[in-house]
Amino acid sequence: MINLDDPKRFRPLVGQAHQVAMNMLRPISRKYDLAEHEYPKELDMLAAMIDGLSESGASEGAGASGVRREEADEDTTVKNGANLASVMSIAEMCWGDVGLLLSMPRQGLGNSAIASVASDEQLEKFDGVWAGMAITEPGVGSDSAKITTTAVLDGDEYVLNGEKIFVTSGDRADHIVVWATLDKDLGRAAIKSFVVAKGTPGMEVERLEHKLGIRASDTATIRFDNCRIPRENLLGSADIDDKQGFAGAMATFDNTRPLVAAMAVGCARASLDLTRDLLSEAGVEIDYDRPATVQSAAVAKFLQMEADWEGAYLLTLQAAWMADNRKPNSLEASMAKAKAGRVGSDITLSCVELCGTIGYSEAELLEKWARDSKILDIFEGTQQIQQLIVARRILGLSSSELK
Ligand SMILES: Cc1cc2nc3c(=O)[nH]c(=O)nc-3n(C[C@H](O)[C@H](O)[C@H](O)COP(=O)(O)OP(=O)(O)OC[C@H]3O[C@@H](n4cnc5c(N)ncnc54)[C@H](O)[C@@H]3O)c2cc1C
């Protein structure tokens, strides 16, 4: 029989993440929403704590780097591993604050990219770094196969040229994982990811964006002008292989999309929890033993949102669990991201609506969560792109057959 309870061994980790979210993130949520571009210095202590938990093994390998897939071993038993631990703890942290979670030192999406693609030597070399991920360019968003930033081998160095925009943690992180092409004529197979250390000559943060939500997180434009990096900073293999090339870089998404889905799940649950309390204070009680149709419209709406949330949560767990068990999960990662991204935006905005003036004002964080959640339906592949990927996978069509 399927057991839908959270795995017992992760309960202490999830409990700790919840305490951190409630006691450390929530109290500074509004402060850094208002003080856009100011570094949340409180996160330094928290990041050190997370590092300590990782080193002691107490965090079950959770976090941005927890997405690495182990080599196949003899053990064929089903396991709940670091991917599952990561999505569950990230959801809890985002119950606290998505923007602050995205600002957490050493927990960038670039860290997940390194964990996904790096060789063992590279993993050691980049241990302990804080890495953002730079794919998007002024003319390249959803169609990342069209990347124009170039990487040319010159002796023992790659020379990078191009501009990257909307890089999360692009200013604060100490490393950036940059997607660039080795040869524009060879299409997607020539796209590789490169790790660039902050301060490398030729790399310049040009500006920071002002945003609708996740204002605690910095979002940067970075220019690479003859920026030279060691050739061993190319992640994975330098071979241009039509079958493997882009698939290698894209494998990052199979690991990071469930993490973004988890962020949406956490933020939406924050809205639901607060809305339930506010409805109760207003005398609207939810009766789980009676059908929604015989209760008030507000309760019916709330129950429908909770059902939607549950679907998003279970899809997210499934995608992460499949990664832990070395099962191909591109379809499930996109399904989780599509469902959680949409449901996250719908729920947080509907909670603003249900709570009326309290929902819309800055008296509570509901309006902030509605702003914060929108990005989770955009970055790491938009809602429309996730649906396209799901359709291609189900229909067995290639990207040129279904655009
Ligand atoms: C706050 C923030 C943080 C970000 N962080 C990062 C980061 O760290 N690293 C990074 O590389 N990027 C980042 N991004 C960029 C983000 O990944 C892109 O915005 C996203 O991929 C969409 O690209 P685009 O904005 O160019 O939109 P476009 O690709 O131009 O799309 C515009 C609209 O058209 C739709 N669309 C596009 N193609 C299709 C299609 N084939 N079928 C149907 N609909 C389609 C899209 O879904 C979207 O609604 C960030 C963006 C924001 C706003």
The ligand as an SDF file (V2000), in Angstrom:
LIG
                    3D

 53 58  0  0  0  0  0  0  0  0999 V2000
   13.8210   37.2090  -10.7230 C   0  0  0  0  0  0  0  0  0  0  0  0
   14.4180   36.3790  -11.8130 C   0  0  0  0  0  0  0  0  0  0  0  0
   15.4850   35.5640  -11.5420 C   0  0  0  0  0  0  0  0  0  0  0  0
   16.0730   34.8140  -12.5620 C   0  0  0  0  0  0  0  0  0  0  0  0
   17.1710   34.0450  -12.2820 N   0  0  0  0  0  0  0  0  0  0  0  0
   17.8320   33.4450  -13.2970 C   0  0  0  0  0  0  0  0  0  0  0  0
   19.0840   32.7810  -13.0770 C   0  0  0  0  0  0  0  0  0  0  0  0
   19.5660   32.6750  -11.9470 O   0  0  0  0  0  0  0  0  0  0  0  0
   19.7550   32.2960  -14.1440 N   0  0  0  0  0  0  0  0  0  0  0  0
   19.2630   32.3860  -15.4090 C   0  0  0  0  0  0  0  0  0  0  0  0
   19.9230   31.9370  -16.3360 O   0  0  0  0  0  0  0  0  0  0  0  0
   18.0570   32.9750  -15.6600 N   0  0  0  0  0  0  0  0  0  0  0  0
   17.3460   33.5070  -14.6450 C   0  0  0  0  0  0  0  0  0  0  0  0
   16.1610   34.1510  -14.8870 N   0  0  0  0  0  0  0  0  0  0  0  0
   15.6390   34.2020  -16.2410 C   0  0  0  0  0  0  0  0  0  0  0  0
   14.4870   33.2140  -16.4550 C   0  0  0  0  0  0  0  0  0  0  0  0
   14.9860   31.9070  -16.4330 O   0  0  0  0  0  0  0  0  0  0  0  0
   13.8270   33.5980  -17.7960 C   0  0  0  0  0  0  0  0  0  0  0  0
   13.0940   34.7820  -17.5660 O   0  0  0  0  0  0  0  0  0  0  0  0
   12.9170   32.5090  -18.3140 C   0  0  0  0  0  0  0  0  0  0  0  0
   13.6740   31.4240  -18.7570 O   0  0  0  0  0  0  0  0  0  0  0  0
   12.0400   32.9940  -19.4690 C   0  0  0  0  0  0  0  0  0  0  0  0
   12.7940   33.6110  -20.4400 O   0  0  0  0  0  0  0  0  0  0  0  0
   12.3670   35.0620  -21.0030 P   0  0  0  0  0  0  0  0  0  0  0  0
   12.1320   35.9280  -19.8220 O   0  0  0  0  0  0  0  0  0  0  0  0
   13.3710   35.4720  -22.0080 O   0  0  0  0  0  0  0  0  0  0  0  0
   10.9650   34.8240  -21.6930 O   0  0  0  0  0  0  0  0  0  0  0  0
   10.6860   34.2720  -23.1650 P   0  0  0  0  0  0  0  0  0  0  0  0
   11.4270   33.0180  -23.4030 O   0  0  0  0  0  0  0  0  0  0  0  0
   10.8660   35.3880  -24.1370 O   0  0  0  0  0  0  0  0  0  0  0  0
    9.1550   33.9340  -23.0390 O   0  0  0  0  0  0  0  0  0  0  0  0
    8.1360   34.9330  -22.9290 C   0  0  0  0  0  0  0  0  0  0  0  0
    6.8010   34.2170  -22.7640 C   0  0  0  0  0  0  0  0  0  0  0  0
    6.5610   33.3490  -23.9090 O   0  0  0  0  0  0  0  0  0  0  0  0
    6.3500   32.0140  -23.4850 C   0  0  0  0  0  0  0  0  0  0  0  0
    6.9430   31.0910  -24.4480 N   0  0  0  0  0  0  0  0  0  0  0  0
    8.2300   31.0760  -24.8990 C   0  0  0  0  0  0  0  0  0  0  0  0
    8.4050   30.0580  -25.7720 N   0  0  0  0  0  0  0  0  0  0  0  0
    7.2190   29.4330  -25.8680 C   0  0  0  0  0  0  0  0  0  0  0  0
    6.7510   28.2950  -26.6130 C   0  0  0  0  0  0  0  0  0  0  0  0
    7.5640   27.6150  -27.4080 N   0  0  0  0  0  0  0  0  0  0  0  0
    5.4570   27.9260  -26.4760 N   0  0  0  0  0  0  0  0  0  0  0  0
    4.6190   28.6180  -25.6510 C   0  0  0  0  0  0  0  0  0  0  0  0
    4.9980   29.6880  -24.9220 N   0  0  0  0  0  0  0  0  0  0  0  0
    6.2810   30.0840  -25.0320 C   0  0  0  0  0  0  0  0  0  0  0  0
    7.0390   31.9120  -22.1310 C   0  0  0  0  0  0  0  0  0  0  0  0
    6.5020   30.8890  -21.3440 O   0  0  0  0  0  0  0  0  0  0  0  0
    6.7780   33.2950  -21.5330 C   0  0  0  0  0  0  0  0  0  0  0  0
    5.4960   33.3240  -20.9650 O   0  0  0  0  0  0  0  0  0  0  0  0
   15.5360   34.8670  -13.8810 C   0  0  0  0  0  0  0  0  0  0  0  0
   14.4160   35.6710  -14.1400 C   0  0  0  0  0  0  0  0  0  0  0  0
   13.8620   36.4180  -13.1400 C   0  0  0  0  0  0  0  0  0  0  0  0
   12.6620   37.2870  -13.4740 C   0  0  0  0  0  0  0  0  0  0  0  0
  1  2  1  0
  2  3  1  0
  2 52  2  0
  3  4  2  0
  4  5  1  0
  4 50  1  0
  5  6  2  0
  6  7  1  0
  6 13  1  0
  7  8  2  0
  7  9  1  0
  9 10  1  0
 10 11  2  0
 10 12  1  0
 12 13  2  0
 13 14  1  0
 14 15  1  0
 14 50  1  0
 15 16  1  0
 16 17  1  0
 16 18  1  0
 18 19  1  0
 18 20  1  0
 20 21  1  0
 20 22  1  0
 22 23  1  0
 23 24  1  0
 24 25  2  0
 24 26  1  0
 24 27  1  0
 27 28  1  0
 28 29  2  0
 28 30  1  0
 28 31  1  0
 31 32  1  0
 32 33  1  0
 33 34  1  0
 33 48  1  0
 34 35  1  0
 35 36  1  0
 35 46  1  0
 36 37  1  0
 36 45  1  0
 37 38  2  0
 38 39  1  0
 39 40  1  0
 39 45  2  0
 40 41  1  0
 40 42  2  0
 42 43  1  0
 43 44  2  0
 44 45  1  0
 46 47  1  0
 46 48  1  0
 48 49  1  0
 50 51  2  0
 51 52  1  0
 52 53  1  0
M  END
$$$$
